[in-house]
C-alpha cells in the first residue's frame, strides 16, 4: 500500500479528534479525583490543540461546517486560557515576600 496525501490528512484528522476526545478523559479523571466536577487547564490546552488540528483537516477537506465550528471553538478555548492566566496572575503576591519576624 502506498501512503498518499489523503492518508496523511486522514491521520491528521484522527489525531485532532483523538486529542479533542482525550480532553474528556482528562476532565473525567480530574473530577473523579476531587469527587466533584473539575475542568483542569490541560482540558483547555487539549481543546485548543485538538481543535486547531481538526480545523486544519477541515480546511483541507473544504468543509465549511467544521471550519466554522472549530474556528469559533478556538476563540472560546483561547479566551478561557486567557481568563485562567489572568486569574492566576491576580492571585500572585506583588513584590518579593518578606519573612515575618
TORLOKOL-295110 format. One line per 8 residues: number of its first residue (from 1); for each residue x, y, z of C-alpha. Coordinates in nm, 3 decimals, decimal comma. Layout:
<sites>
NUM) X Y Z ~ ...
</sites>
This chain:
<sites>
1) 0,000 0,000 0,000 ~ 0,127 0,343 -0,093 ~ 0,085 0,624 0,157 ~ -0,083 0,917 -0,015 ~ -0,154 1,273 0,093 ~ -0,510 1,156 0,165 ~ -0,377 0,900 0,414 ~ -0,163 1,165 0,583
9) -0,457 1,404 0,615 ~ -0,676 1,123 0,744 ~ -0,416 1,055 1,015 ~ -0,404 1,427 1,097 ~ -0,784 1,433 1,127 ~ -0,783 1,133 1,360 ~ -0,504 1,290 1,568 ~ -0,710 1,607 1,612
17) -1,022 1,411 1,703 ~ -0,821 1,192 1,940 ~ -0,689 1,494 2,129 ~ -1,033 1,651 2,127 ~ -1,188 1,333 2,272 ~ -0,900 1,282 2,516 ~ -0,983 1,609 2,691 ~ -1,300 1,447 2,826
25) -1,098 1,160 2,971 ~ -0,868 1,413 3,142 ~ -1,170 1,603 3,279 ~ -1,335 1,282 3,399 ~ -1,021 1,166 3,583 ~ -0,972 1,509 3,744 ~ -1,335 1,513 3,857 ~ -1,315 1,162 4,000
33) -1,001 1,251 4,198 ~ -1,174 1,554 4,356 ~ -1,517 1,386 4,379 ~ -1,666 1,697 4,215 ~ -1,677 1,847 3,868 ~ -1,336 1,982 3,766 ~ -1,208 2,135 3,444 ~ -0,827 2,126 3,457
41) -0,621 2,365 3,245 ~ -0,499 2,069 3,038 ~ -0,861 2,031 2,919 ~ -0,843 2,374 2,757 ~ -0,500 2,313 2,601 ~ -0,618 1,981 2,460 ~ -0,933 2,153 2,331 ~ -0,728 2,420 2,157
49) -0,465 2,190 2,007 ~ -0,715 1,922 1,906 ~ -0,948 2,186 1,765 ~ -0,673 2,354 1,562 ~ -0,558 2,021 1,420 ~ -0,918 1,935 1,333 ~ -0,956 2,284 1,181 ~ -0,653 2,220 0,957
57) -0,812 1,893 0,846 ~ -1,147 2,067 0,782 ~ -0,975 2,336 0,575 ~ -0,801 2,068 0,369 ~ -1,136 1,891 0,320 ~ -1,303 2,227 0,244 ~ -1,580 2,150 0,495 ~ -1,749 2,480 0,590
65) -1,946 2,327 0,878 ~ -1,637 2,203 1,063 ~ -1,435 2,511 0,965 ~ -1,695 2,738 1,126 ~ -1,736 2,519 1,434 ~ -1,366 2,471 1,503 ~ -1,286 2,837 1,435 ~ -1,542 2,956 1,689
73) -1,434 2,685 1,932 ~ -1,071 2,800 1,913 ~ -1,177 3,151 2,013 ~ -1,358 3,013 2,319 ~ -1,061 2,795 2,421 ~ -0,814 3,083 2,387 ~ -1,044 3,310 2,588 ~ -1,073 3,053 2,867
81) -0,695 3,016 2,879 ~ -0,662 3,395 2,896 ~ -0,912 3,411 3,184 ~ -0,727 3,136 3,371 ~ -0,395 3,314 3,319 ~ -0,539 3,644 3,438 ~ -0,686 3,477 3,746 ~ -0,354 3,311 3,827
89) -0,170 3,644 3,793 ~ -0,422 3,817 4,020 ~ -0,363 3,554 4,288 ~ 0,017 3,601 4,284 ~ 0,168 3,817 4,558 ~ 0,301 4,154 4,444 ~ 0,671 4,214 4,508 ~ 0,914 3,997 4,698
97) 0,776 3,833 5,006 ~ 0,949 3,936 5,324 ~ 0,982 3,694 5,614 ~ 0,785 3,784 5,922 ~ 0,979 3,817 6,246
</sites>
